[in-house]
Amino acid sequence: MNWEAILEALLGSFSPTPSGSRLLDAAPTGIFRSPLFWTWIALLAVLIGLACCIIHIGLRSTPALLWLAFFVDVVALVFVRGALKWRYPI
């Protein structure tokens, strides 16, 4: 299993740079030890879980609380990603 490819898929860094991968360029910045990064990963996992739950239940019969949690998670994900981009401008 190619863990670097899986991690790149999670981070969305498919565009190569002259030195190789943007993911490998980010490692020296310390982003992978940041609590902000792990918060972003946790929010992303919750978003994927909620999306799977909503699809499994059915789009029309999903409780409003799940939709609310989904949209709150999306907003939190956007803010945390913005904070990561501000803190680690790669």
C-alpha positions in Angstrom: 0.0 0.0 0.0 1.4 3.4 -1.0 0.9 5.5 2.1 2.3 8.7 0.4 -0.3 8.5 -2.3 -3.1 8.0 0.2 -1.9 11.0 2.3 -1.6 13.1 -0.9 -5.1 12.2 -1.8 -6.3 13.3 1.6 -4.4 16.6 1.4 -5.3 17.3 -2.2 -1.8 17.9 -3.3 -1.7 16.2 -6.7 0.1 19.1 -8.5 3.8 18.3 -8.6 6.5 20.9 -7.9 10.0 21.0 -9.3 11.3 19.2 -6.3 8.7 16.4 -6.4 5.7 16.4 -4.2 4.1 19.3 -2.4 3.6 16.9 0.5 7.3 16.2 0.8 8.0 19.9 0.6 5.6 20.5 3.5 7.3 18.1 5.9 10.2 20.5 7.0 7.7 23.2 8.0 6.4 21.1 10.9 2.8 21.1 9.6 2.4 17.4 10.4 3.0 18.0 14.1 0.6 20.8 14.3 -2.6 20.4 16.3 -4.3 22.5 13.6 -3.4 19.9 11.0 -4.8 17.1 13.1 -7.9 19.1 13.7 -8.3 19.5 10.0 -7.8 15.8 9.4 -10.4 14.9 12.1 -12.9 17.4 10.6 -12.3 15.8 7.2 -12.9 12.3 8.6 -16.2 13.5 10.3 -17.3 15.1 7.0 -16.7 11.8 5.1 -18.5 9.9 7.8 -21.5 12.3 7.8 -21.7 12.1 4.0 -21.7 8.3 4.0 -24.4 8.4 6.7 -26.5 10.8 4.8 -26.2 8.7 1.6 -27.0 5.5 3.4 -30.1 6.9 5.1 -31.3 8.6 1.9 -31.1 12.2 0.9 -34.9 12.9 1.4 -35.4 11.1 4.7 -32.2 12.3 6.4 -32.9 14.1 9.8 -32.3 17.8 9.8 -29.8 17.4 12.6 -27.4 15.4 10.3 -27.7 18.1 7.6 -27.0 20.8 10.2 -23.9 18.8 11.5 -22.7 18.4 7.9 -22.9 22.1 7.1 -21.3 23.1 10.5 -18.5 20.7 9.7 -18.0 22.2 6.3 -17.8 25.7 7.7 -15.4 24.6 10.4 -13.3 22.8 7.8 -13.0 26.0 5.7 -11.9 28.1 8.7 -9.3 25.5 9.9 -8.0 25.2 6.3 -7.7 29.0 6.1 -5.8 29.0 9.4 -3.5 26.3 8.2 -2.8 28.3 4.9 -2.1 31.4 7.0 0.2 29.6 9.5 2.0 27.4 6.9 2.1 29.3 3.6 3.5 26.5 1.3 
